[in-house]
Amino acid sequence: MRGYMNILVDAMGGDNAPQAIILGCLDAIKKKDGFRITLYGDKNIIENLLKGHKYDNSRISIEHCTDVILSTDIPTHAVKNKKESSMIKALTMQSNGFGDAVISAGNSGALLAGSLLVTGRIEGVIRPALGALIPSGNKFALLIDAGLNSCLRAESYVQFAKFGSEYMKIISKCDNPIVGLLNIGTEENKGSMETKEANILLKQSGLNYYGNIEGHSVVEGLVDVIVTDGFTGNVSLKLIEGTASYIFNKMKAVFKVDLLHKLAALIMNSDMKKFKANLNPDIMGGAPILGVNGLIIKSHGNSKAKTIMNVVLKTVSLVENDIVGNIKKAVC
């Protein structure tokens, strides 16, 4: 790694780009030293948005890009035909050794495709995986895979567990993360042929393996890493998000019923804010694509400046702790 860490940011990707992306990056460099940011996108637009802001211009640079991958673009087509886009140019420069990590809030499918076609897999990795932090008990757990692979071989579950363990050692400062395999039951004979075999392999992996866990245990804090296929993981993630939104909306309606309920809401306000913070993507945002030959972080499409700031700071920590190098050692 070069002497000065360089985070490559797709400034044009996302619903609130480029303004929210740029403001988030400026906030990040004010919060922490020891890294610089290269913004990829339309140079004129970015320079105009930077005007009026006080910042250390030695820590922000711009790489001009003539194209943008849109949310409506077909992922593989965009990766192959929009090589001058902000996202693909950032991935290419990282692959060529000019950056330590790539962050994008743009087209998810294109970023995932680009991570495979441009960055490539770590040697020995069968398939990369997308990780997502979810609230679980009094902590956070990593759900992996959260949407990249719908079908898996048993060996991939073990690799995902290794990716997730290395990630959580850094994010949660957990020396020996507990791994659980998401299944339709805790019994040994439950699940598909692949998950049954994965259960056996995980027991032999040397990881801190808890065993099979059911869907309700995902949020109970039993494990630090929840391993599953991308189809199940993505459905689980969206279900958790939807259920949380449903509960909050119902609670808001209840607290507005009458004066007594409004007083109850006032009393509970502080605790409710803490609870809601656990589900706030502005704080816990940034999903890593693990198993590829570089650090790539997907921020959600509606990322605000605060989200981007936190994602940048999380990315810096992952680079400082050599997450990619640790995964390489774990799978070799």
RAWOQUI-V459360 format. One record per residue. N is the residue number from 1. RES is the residue in one small letter. PSI is psi in radians with two decimals (none if undefined). D_FIRST is the distance of its C-alpha to the first C-alpha in Angstrom with 2 decimals. Layout:
# RAWOQUI-V459360
<<N	RES	PSI	D_FIRST> <N	RES	PSI	D_FIRST>>
This chain:
# RAWOQUI-V459360
<<1	m	2.48	0.00> <2	r	2.88	3.81> <3	g	-0.60	6.59> <4	y	2.08	8.19> <5	m	2.38	7.58> <6	n	2.02	9.52> <7	i	2.14	11.95> <8	l	2.17	14.11> <9	v	2.22	17.69> <10	d	1.75	20.72> <11	a	-0.26	23.22> <12	m	-0.06	26.19> <13	g	2.37	26.08> <14	g	2.79	28.44> <15	d	-0.52	32.00> <16	n	0.27	31.30> <17	a	2.69	28.87> <18	p	-0.15	28.02> <19	q	-0.89	29.54> <20	a	-0.61	28.42> <21	i	-0.82	24.83> <22	i	-0.80	24.68> <23	l	-0.69	26.52> <24	g	-0.69	24.30> <25	c	-0.71	21.16> <26	l	-0.72	23.12> <27	d	-0.63	24.17> <28	a	-0.76	20.67> <29	i	-0.37	19.45> <30	k	-0.50	22.76> <31	k	-0.57	22.21> <32	k	2.51	18.83> <33	d	3.06	16.78> <34	g	0.16	13.13> <35	f	2.81	12.03> <36	r	2.88	13.47> <37	i	2.34	15.06> <38	t	2.10	15.95> <39	l	2.23	19.34> <40	y	2.15	20.53> <41	g	-2.89	24.30> <42	d	2.01	27.46> <43	k	-0.72	26.73> <44	n	-0.76	30.32> <45	i	-0.80	30.48> <46	i	-0.79	27.23> <47	e	-0.70	28.26> <48	n	-0.66	31.70> <49	l	-0.46	30.39> <50	l	-0.37	28.21> <51	k	2.41	31.34> <52	g	-0.16	32.98> <53	h	2.37	29.94> <54	k	2.15	28.76> <55	y	2.85	24.98> <56	d	1.79	22.40> <57	n	-0.10	22.01> <58	s	-0.21	18.96> <59	r	-0.04	17.12> <60	i	2.17	18.72> <61	s	2.89	18.74> <62	i	2.34	20.63> <63	e	2.02	20.32> <64	h	2.35	23.90> <65	c	2.44	24.90> <66	t	-0.02	28.47> <67	d	2.84	28.76> <68	v	2.41	28.43> <69	i	2.14	28.61> <70	l	2.82	31.58> <71	s	-0.38	32.39> <72	t	-0.12	35.27> <73	d	2.54	33.35> <74	i	2.15	33.38> <75	p	-1.03	29.78> <76	t	-0.63	29.55> <77	h	-0.74	31.63> <78	a	-0.74	29.46> <79	v	-0.71	26.21> <80	k	-0.50	27.98> <81	n	-0.15	29.96> <82	k	1.02	28.00> <83	k	-0.34	25.00> <84	e	0.21	25.18> <85	s	2.76	25.16> <86	s	-0.69	22.72> <87	m	-0.88	21.52> <88	i	-0.60	21.14> <89	k	-0.68	19.61> <90	a	-0.77	16.82> <91	l	-0.70	16.31> <92	t	-0.76	16.52> <93	m	-0.66	14.00> <94	q	-0.78	11.40> <95	s	-0.54	12.64> <96	n	0.10	12.31> <97	g	0.27	8.58> <98	f	0.15	9.54> <99	g	2.77	8.72> <100	d	-0.32	7.27> <101	a	2.73	10.93> <102	v	2.35	14.44> <103	i	2.33	17.56> <104	s	2.45	21.06> <105	a	0.23	24.58> <106	g	-2.84	26.09> <107	n	1.97	27.94> <108	s	-0.81	26.91> <109	g	-0.69	28.11> <110	a	-0.69	26.28> <111	l	-0.71	22.91> <112	l	-0.76	23.61> <113	a	-0.72	24.79> <114	g	-0.62	21.85> <115	s	-0.53	19.42> <116	l	-0.81	21.43> <117	l	-0.54	22.40> <118	v	-0.92	19.31> <119	t	-0.80	16.31> <120	g	2.82	18.25> <121	r	2.68	18.58> <122	i	2.49	16.65> <123	e	2.25	18.70> <124	g	-0.24	21.68> <125	v	2.24	21.72> <126	i	-0.92	25.20> <127	r	2.43	24.67> <128	p	2.98	22.10> <129	a	2.69	23.59> <130	l	2.23	23.81> <131	g	2.57	23.88> <132	a	2.25	26.02> <133	l	2.33	26.78> <134	i	2.60	30.55> <135	p	2.36	32.81> <136	s	1.92	34.28> <137	g	-2.27	36.69> <138	n	0.36	35.37> <139	k	-2.88	31.70> <140	f	2.59	29.47> <141	a	2.69	28.89> <142	l	2.12	26.54> <143	l	2.10	28.58> <144	i	2.06	26.96> <145	d	2.46	27.71> <146	a	0.31	28.81> <147	g	0.17	29.75> <148	l	-0.63	27.84> <149	n	2.05	29.99> <150	s	-0.45	33.75> <151	c	2.43	34.50> <152	l	2.62	32.68> <153	r	2.75	33.19> <154	a	-0.65	33.49> <155	e	-0.51	30.32> <156	s	-0.60	28.28> <157	y	-0.70	29.58> <158	v	-0.76	28.15> <159	q	-0.71	24.69> <160	f	-0.67	24.87> <161	a	-0.66	25.91> <162	k	-0.76	22.85> <163	f	-0.88	20.52> <164	g	-0.67	22.57> <165	s	-0.77	22.70> <166	e	-0.67	18.95> <167	y	-0.80	18.85> <168	m	-0.41	21.87> <169	k	-0.57	20.68> <170	i	-0.87	18.21> <171	i	-0.77	20.51> <172	s	0.01	23.74> <173	k	0.77	22.58> <174	c	2.07	24.78> <175	d	-0.61	24.38> <176	n	1.32	26.37> <177	p	2.49	26.77> <178	i	2.30	30.11> <179	v	2.36	30.17> <180	g	2.56	33.19> <181	l	2.03	34.29> <182	l	2.19	36.07> <183	n	3.08	39.46> <184	i	0.04	43.08> <185	g	2.86	44.20> <186	t	-0.24	43.18> <187	e	2.65	45.46> <188	e	-0.53	44.16> <189	n	0.11	46.22> <190	k	2.65	44.95> <191	g	-3.14	42.67> <192	s	3.00	42.01> <193	m	-0.69	41.77> <194	e	-0.74	37.96> <195	t	-0.55	37.63> <196	k	-0.76	40.12> <197	e	-0.68	38.10> <198	a	-0.67	34.84> <199	n	-0.75	36.62> <200	i	-0.79	37.46> <201	l	-0.66	33.97> <202	l	-0.60	32.41> <203	k	-0.51	34.93> <204	q	0.01	33.76> <205	s	-0.31	29.98> <206	g	-0.05	29.57> <207	l	2.88	28.35> <208	n	1.39	30.35> <209	y	2.16	32.57> <210	y	-0.68	35.38> <211	g	-2.90	37.10> <212	n	2.48	38.47> <213	i	2.60	38.70> <214	e	2.98	40.88> <215	g	-0.69	40.22> <216	h	-0.37	41.77> <217	s	-0.20	39.44> <218	v	-0.65	36.34> <219	v	0.22	37.02> <220	e	-0.10	38.56> <221	g	0.34	35.46> <222	l	-0.60	36.10> <223	v	2.91	32.59> <224	d	-0.45	28.97> <225	v	2.15	28.00> <226	i	1.98	30.58> <227	v	2.31	30.18> <228	t	3.06	32.15> <229	d	2.87	32.28> <230	g	-0.55	31.23> <231	f	-0.92	34.85> <232	t	-0.71	35.93> <233	g	-0.75	32.80> <234	n	-0.72	33.19> <235	v	-0.76	36.92> <236	s	-0.77	36.35> <237	l	-0.82	33.85> <238	k	-0.59	36.26> <239	l	-0.73	39.16> <240	i	-0.81	37.59> <241	e	-0.78	36.83> <242	g	-0.72	40.33> <243	t	-0.73	42.09> <244	a	-0.77	40.44> <245	s	-0.73	41.48> <246	y	-0.82	44.97> <247	i	-0.77	45.43> <248	f	-0.72	44.38> <249	n	-0.71	46.70> <250	k	-0.70	49.56> <251	m	-0.69	49.05> <252	k	-0.75	49.11> <253	a	-0.72	52.39> <254	v	-0.74	53.88> <255	f	-0.18	53.05> <256	k	0.06	54.90> <257	v	-0.89	58.13> <258	d	-3.08	60.04> <259	l	-0.71	59.86> <260	l	-0.75	59.53> <261	h	-0.62	56.50> <262	k	-0.65	54.97> <263	l	-0.68	55.49> <264	a	-0.71	53.81> <265	a	-0.68	50.79> <266	l	-0.72	50.68> <267	i	-0.65	50.74> <268	m	-0.03	47.95> <269	n	-0.82	45.81> <270	s	-0.80	43.25> <271	d	-0.63	42.75> <272	m	-0.63	42.61> <273	k	-0.71	39.81> <274	k	-0.74	37.75> <275	f	-0.76	38.56> <276	k	-0.56	37.68> <277	a	-0.53	34.30> <278	n	-0.36	33.35> <279	l	0.11	33.82> <280	n	1.95	32.29> <281	p	-0.32	29.42> <282	d	-0.45	28.72> <283	i	-0.80	27.57> <284	m	0.27	26.24> <285	g	2.94	25.17> <286	g	1.78	22.16> <287	a	2.12	22.32> <288	p	2.50	19.23> <289	i	1.82	19.43> <290	l	2.46	18.42> <291	g	-0.10	18.22> <292	v	2.87	16.51> <293	n	0.88	13.38> <294	g	2.79	11.45> <295	l	2.07	12.33> <296	i	2.21	15.57> <297	i	2.22	18.00> <298	k	2.06	21.65> <299	s	2.60	23.57> <300	h	2.69	27.33> <301	g	-0.51	29.24> <302	n	0.43	31.23> <303	s	2.33	28.33> <304	k	3.11	29.46> <305	a	-0.72	27.57> <306	k	-0.69	27.47> <307	t	-0.87	26.01> <308	i	-0.73	23.16> <309	m	-0.85	22.47> <310	n	-0.62	22.35> <311	v	-0.72	20.23> <312	v	-0.82	17.58> <313	l	-0.67	17.74> <314	k	-0.73	17.65> <315	t	-0.73	14.57> <316	v	-0.78	12.75> <317	s	-0.70	14.07> <318	l	-0.68	12.97> <319	v	-0.77	9.26> <320	e	-0.60	9.86> <321	n	0.16	11.68> <322	d	0.97	9.43> <323	i	-0.72	12.40> <324	v	-0.76	11.44> <325	g	-0.68	10.73> <326	n	-0.69	13.95> <327	i	-0.69	15.87> <328	k	-0.77	15.08> <329	k	-0.64	16.53> <330	a	-0.55	19.38> <331	v	-0.13	20.58> <332	c	none	20.34>>
